[in-house]
Amino acid sequence: MKLRIKWPTVAAAGALLAASFLVTDAPAAAQPAATCSTTSTGKTIEEDIGGRPYLLFVPPGLSGPAPLIVALHGGQSNPAKFEGESGWTGFASANKVIVAYPRGSKNEGTDKWAWEFARNVGPDVPFLRNVVGEITGKYCVASERIHFVGHSNGGQMTSRMACDASDLIASAAVWAGAKGAWDTSANECPTNRPIAFGVMLNDNDPVIWQWVAEQHRDHWREMNDCGAEHSESGPGVLRGQRFDCAAGTQVVYRLYDGPEDVTKAHDWPAGDRGADVRNRMWALFNSNPLP
């Protein structure tokens, strides 16, 4: 039997709260090099910007510019943990995609980090721009195929990046991610264009309840001026929706039948469920490059 845990009893919910501090000058992202490398990193390597690390995997077999996925861990987590949970490195190897796992700025304990997702605060937007800039300055990245994915608090940061960096990001998707406390109305999202977005979660997630995810979905429906709704199905999908939007973008929502162990319902899914989530996100990305 599935049990619904109330918000205050879940320690992970604390990962959704952010302390705020102002940033005055955002550093510019690095420009792509005149020549770029398709050489594989062989394995995931650690890079850093100003002492702040991110993990990077460049797959073997690249013959030209490749898509880039920037994968943001949840609260009280770290890049290595999220790499192991999310399955994006194996996916990237099979599909010839470059993937990066940056680290959040908020220290929440020993090797536990989170993101400053609230609008107009924190160092994370310029840092993530610089991560993309550093990668595109060295490796062959298709500039129209830079995509963000996020889990939980990383999903909130992904939502902020979709608003604050729509010039950079082609499309984005989250697992168990709320839209963020910074975004109380569409007018506060400064995106300068419609951007395709996906929202997915388990039906018994004890941290991100269904109405919270639906609120996030509806934000992007409004931002994209979406109209027609189409039903989708998939392994364990209780409710699948695809909304066609005015500028040709799409918004996708998937509610999955969560695990019997409710303490695992907020986790990034593993096995066949995880593969379905990655594949659906990837299909959204393939259909929605940067215009």
C-alpha positions as a printed NumPy array, in Angstrom:
array([[  0.   ,   0.   ,   0.   ],
       [  1.286,   3.446,  -0.907],
       [  1.415,   6.009,   1.849],
       [  1.427,   9.764,   1.433],
       [  3.957,  11.428,   3.711],
       [  3.235,  14.979,   4.783],
       [  5.739,  17.608,   3.657],
       [  7.172,  18.582,   7.067],
       [  8.142,  14.978,   7.871],
       [ 10.411,  14.567,   4.863],
       [ 13.997,  15.603,   5.417],
       [ 14.562,  15.926,   1.673],
       [ 12.059,  18.749,   1.535],
       [ 14.676,  20.976,   3.099],
       [ 16.56 ,  20.711,  -0.183],
       [ 13.841,  22.822,  -1.771],
       [ 14.565,  25.863,   0.385],
       [ 17.259,  28.306,  -0.663],
       [ 19.094,  31.031,   1.202],
       [ 19.492,  34.108,  -0.973],
       [ 22.372,  36.472,  -1.666],
       [ 22.764,  39.038,  -4.406],
       [ 24.987,  38.785,  -7.458],
       [ 25.975,  42.003,  -9.147],
       [ 28.19 ,  41.113, -12.125],
       [ 27.484,  37.841, -13.922],
       [ 30.56 ,  36.543, -15.746],
       [ 30.087,  35.973, -19.459],
       [ 30.186,  32.475, -20.885],
       [ 33.296,  31.48 , -22.817],
       [ 33.087,  31.663, -26.599],
       [ 33.474,  28.508, -28.742],
       [ 36.953,  27.877, -30.041],
       [ 37.738,  28.217, -33.752],
       [ 38.586,  24.52 , -33.734],
       [ 37.072,  21.973, -31.398],
       [ 37.897,  18.505, -30.152],
       [ 35.909,  15.308, -30.663],
       [ 38.359,  13.31 , -28.541],
       [ 36.667,  11.201, -25.878],
       [ 37.49 ,  11.749, -22.23 ],
       [ 37.5  ,   7.947, -21.98 ],
       [ 35.747,   8.126, -18.642],
       [ 34.066,  10.832, -16.604],
       [ 36.656,  13.419, -15.615],
       [ 36.569,  16.272, -13.118],
       [ 37.025,  19.833, -14.313],
       [ 36.596,  23.063, -12.389],
       [ 35.902,  26.753, -12.792],
       [ 37.44 ,  28.935, -10.114],
       [ 37.855,  25.896,  -7.881],
       [ 34.234,  24.8  ,  -8.239],
       [ 34.023,  21.36 ,  -9.859],
       [ 31.898,  19.726, -12.475],
       [ 32.111,  16.26 , -14.002],
       [ 32.369,  15.82 , -17.752],
       [ 31.953,  12.858, -20.08 ],
       [ 32.698,  13.035, -23.793],
       [ 31.79 ,   9.758, -25.501],
       [ 33.95 ,   7.905, -28.018],
       [ 33.059,   8.005, -31.676],
       [ 32.127,  11.658, -32.166],
       [ 32.547,  12.773, -35.781],
       [ 31.349,  16.352, -35.372],
       [ 29.338,  18.671, -33.136],
       [ 27.334,  16.745, -30.543],
       [ 24.429,  17.632, -28.248],
       [ 25.279,  18.611, -24.673],
       [ 23.19 ,  17.628, -21.661],
       [ 23.823,  19.554, -18.437],
       [ 22.504,  17.386, -15.591],
       [ 21.778,  19.063, -12.246],
       [ 21.727,  16.998,  -9.05 ],
       [ 19.105,  17.423,  -6.339],
       [ 19.51 ,  18.975,  -2.903],
       [ 21.858,  17.321,  -0.42 ],
       [ 23.574,  15.552,  -3.313],
       [ 26.595,  15.945,  -5.568],
       [ 27.646,  15.368,  -9.198],
       [ 29.133,  11.894,  -8.675],
       [ 26.054,  10.676,  -6.843],
       [ 23.727,  12.005,  -9.51 ],
       [ 25.822,  10.527, -12.295],
       [ 25.467,   7.113, -10.662],
       [ 21.723,   7.496, -10.109],
       [ 20.603,   9.139, -13.325],
       [ 22.084,   6.876, -15.995],
       [ 22.927,   9.798, -18.272],
       [ 26.561,   8.761, -18.82 ],
       [ 25.59 ,   5.374, -20.248],
       [ 22.915,   7.072, -22.33 ],
       [ 25.449,   9.625, -23.569],
       [ 27.887,   6.893, -24.59 ],
       [ 25.215,   5.025, -26.558],
       [ 23.749,   8.134, -28.205],
       [ 26.907,  10.186, -28.817],
       [ 26.025,  12.979, -26.415],
       [ 28.338,  15.035, -24.207],
       [ 27.103,  15.238, -20.61 ],
       [ 28.181,  17.476, -17.727],
       [ 27.327,  17.236, -14.033],
       [ 27.957,  20.59 , -12.298],
       [ 27.951,  21.06 ,  -8.518],
       [ 25.541,  23.352,  -6.704],
       [ 26.818,  26.306,  -4.671],
       [ 25.028,  25.667,  -1.352],
       [ 26.95 ,  23.537,   1.14 ],
       [ 24.431,  21.386,   3.029],
       [ 26.847,  19.036,   4.782],
       [ 29.714,  16.709,   3.962],
       [ 29.7  ,  16.347,   0.177],
       [ 26.078,  17.511,   0.085],
       [ 25.21 ,  20.435,  -2.154],
       [ 22.19 ,  22.324,  -3.458],
       [ 21.299,  25.123,  -5.88 ],
       [ 20.386,  28.778,  -5.348],
       [ 17.316,  28.647,  -7.571],
       [ 15.539,  31.847,  -6.456],
       [ 15.497,  34.557,  -9.102],
       [ 18.149,  37.309,  -9.015],
       [ 20.209,  35.635,  -6.285],
       [ 23.195,  33.348,  -5.996],
       [ 26.154,  32.489,  -8.232],
       [ 24.645,  29.509, -10.021],
       [ 23.332,  31.066, -13.244],
       [ 26.707,  32.569, -14.234],
       [ 28.499,  29.413, -13.092],
       [ 26.322,  27.187, -15.279],
       [ 26.758,  29.551, -18.215],
       [ 30.508,  29.319, -17.719],
       [ 30.39 ,  25.515, -17.535],
       [ 28.667,  25.473, -20.919],
       [ 31.095,  28.077, -22.239],
       [ 34.141,  26.138, -21.097],
       [ 32.902,  22.904, -22.669],
       [ 31.922,  24.549, -25.956],
       [ 35.26 ,  26.371, -25.995],
       [ 37.107,  23.041, -26.138],
       [ 34.812,  20.311, -27.429],
       [ 32.599,  20.12 , -30.504],
       [ 29.14 ,  20.996, -29.183],
       [ 26.148,  21.646, -31.428],
       [ 25.178,  25.15 , -30.29 ],
       [ 21.494,  24.523, -31.024],
       [ 21.472,  21.317, -28.946],
       [ 22.296,  22.362, -25.368],
       [ 19.748,  20.837, -22.981],
       [ 19.303,  20.945, -19.201],
       [ 17.849,  18.247, -16.975],
       [ 17.384,  18.421, -13.214],
       [ 16.237,  16.369, -10.252],
       [ 14.286,  17.918,  -7.354],
       [ 16.17 ,  21.074,  -6.286],
       [ 18.173,  20.661,  -9.499],
       [ 14.823,  20.719, -11.282],
       [ 14.091,  24.087,  -9.711],
       [ 17.465,  25.318, -10.93 ],
       [ 16.705,  23.922, -14.382],
       [ 13.467,  25.9  , -14.405],
       [ 15.347,  29.054, -13.461],
       [ 17.901,  28.469, -16.202],
       [ 15.122,  28.009, -18.753],
       [ 13.9  ,  31.459, -17.761],
       [ 17.253,  33.207, -17.353],
       [ 19.24 ,  31.499, -20.126],
       [ 16.78 ,  30.804, -22.936],
       [ 19.37 ,  32.251, -25.323],
       [ 21.592,  29.294, -24.437],
       [ 19.261,  26.386, -23.661],
       [ 17.382,  24.629, -26.436],
       [ 14.944,  22.717, -24.202],
       [ 14.801,  21.267, -20.692],
       [ 13.143,  18.661, -18.496],
       [ 12.917,  17.767, -14.811],
       [ 12.224,  14.776, -12.621],
       [ 10.334,  15.66 ,  -9.421],
       [ 11.107,  19.354,  -9.753],
       [  8.95 ,  22.3  ,  -8.68 ],
       [  8.917,  25.55 , -10.621],
       [ 10.713,  27.426,  -7.854],
       [  9.752,  30.048,  -5.264],
       [ 11.188,  32.788,  -7.503],
       [  8.53 ,  32.229, -10.103],
       [  5.171,  33.392,  -8.756],
       [  3.883,  34.529, -12.148],
       [  4.711,  34.223, -15.808],
       [  5.785,  37.875, -15.804],
       [  8.689,  37.016, -13.501],
       [ 10.174,  34.555, -15.997],
       [ 12.382,  36.699, -18.245],
       [ 12.718,  34.17 , -21.066],
       [ 12.812,  35.913, -24.423],
       [ 11.312,  33.016, -26.375],
       [  9.105,  29.933, -25.927],
       [ 11.145,  26.971, -24.643],
       [ 10.019,  23.34 , -24.664],
       [  9.871,  21.766, -21.211],
       [  9.126,  18.387, -19.618],
       [  7.891,  17.66 , -16.069],
       [  7.848,  14.077, -14.728],
       [  7.359,  12.436, -11.328],
       [  5.909,   9.505,  -9.381],
       [  2.308,   9.673,  -8.174],
       [  3.337,   9.077,  -4.548],
       [  6.331,  11.416,  -4.396],
       [  6.406,  12.634,  -0.772],
       [  8.308,  15.841,  -1.578],
       [  6.897,  17.077,  -4.88 ],
       [  3.16 ,  16.452,  -4.767],
       [  1.15 ,  16.153,  -7.952],
       [ -0.384,  19.619,  -7.706],
       [  3.111,  21.098,  -7.369],
       [  4.262,  19.328, -10.533],
       [  1.072,  20.324, -12.34 ],
       [  1.696,  23.941, -11.357],
       [  5.137,  23.648, -12.905],
       [  3.671,  22.067, -16.056],
       [  1.061,  24.811, -16.332],
       [  3.68 ,  27.55 , -15.974],
       [  5.393,  26.31 , -19.126],
       [  2.075,  25.806, -20.884],
       [  1.373,  29.474, -20.252],
       [  4.86 ,  30.596, -21.249],
       [  4.599,  28.62 , -24.508],
       [  0.992,  29.55 , -25.29 ],
       [  0.082,  25.869, -25.593],
       [ -3.136,  24.569, -27.048],
       [ -3.941,  21.033, -28.186],
       [ -3.367,  18.223, -25.676],
       [ -2.415,  14.708, -26.742],
       [ -2.312,  11.592, -24.563],
       [  0.836,   9.526, -24.224],
       [  1.541,   6.114, -22.745],
       [  4.61 ,   4.295, -21.523],
       [  5.781,   1.752, -18.945],
       [  4.136,   2.673, -15.646],
       [  2.718,   5.942, -17.004],
       [ -0.558,   6.756, -15.239],
       [ -1.024,  10.047, -17.048],
       [  0.923,  11.17 , -20.079],
       [  0.339,  14.506, -21.763],
       [  1.907,  16.369, -24.648],
       [  0.817,  19.915, -25.372],
       [  1.447,  21.488, -28.768],
       [  2.319,  25.158, -28.445],
       [  2.026,  28.242, -30.624],
       [  5.677,  28.536, -31.672],
       [  6.041,  24.843, -32.47 ],
       [  7.425,  23.934, -29.049],
       [  5.998,  21.243, -26.76 ],
       [  5.308,  20.783, -23.063],
       [  5.329,  17.193, -21.746],
       [  3.94 ,  15.889, -18.459],
       [  4.296,  12.313, -17.183],
       [  2.905,  10.92 , -13.941],
       [  4.252,   7.469, -13.14 ],
       [  2.982,   4.696, -10.871],
       [  5.447,   5.111,  -8.017],
       [  7.197,   2.364,  -6.032],
       [  5.513,   0.692,  -3.077],
       [  8.343,   1.964,  -0.888],
       [  7.305,   5.603,  -0.663],
       [ 10.694,   6.594,   0.753],
       [ 12.125,   5.922,  -2.728],
       [  9.377,   7.672,  -4.68 ],
       [ 11.281,  10.96 ,  -4.894],
       [ 14.472,   9.313,  -6.153],
       [ 15.516,   9.433,  -9.782],
       [ 14.073,   6.182, -11.162],
       [ 16.26 ,   3.197, -12.004],
       [ 15.923,   0.287, -14.413],
       [ 13.26 ,   0.303, -17.129],
       [ 11.526,   3.285, -15.534],
       [ 14.703,   5.325, -15.631],
       [ 15.256,   4.339, -19.261],
       [ 11.731,   5.469, -20.15 ],
       [ 12.278,   8.828, -18.439],
       [ 15.597,   9.416, -20.229],
       [ 14.183,   8.326, -23.594],
       [ 11.134,  10.584, -23.296],
       [ 13.261,  13.553, -22.264],
       [ 15.586,  12.855, -25.167],
       [ 12.67 ,  12.67 , -27.611],
       [ 11.548,  16.097, -26.364],
       [ 15.064,  17.449, -26.84 ],
       [ 15.377,  15.985, -30.347],
       [ 12.109,  17.648, -31.336],
       [ 13.033,  21.02 , -29.833],
       [ 16.471,  22.381, -30.758],
       [ 17.316,  26.037, -30.294],
       [ 15.583,  27.947, -33.098]])
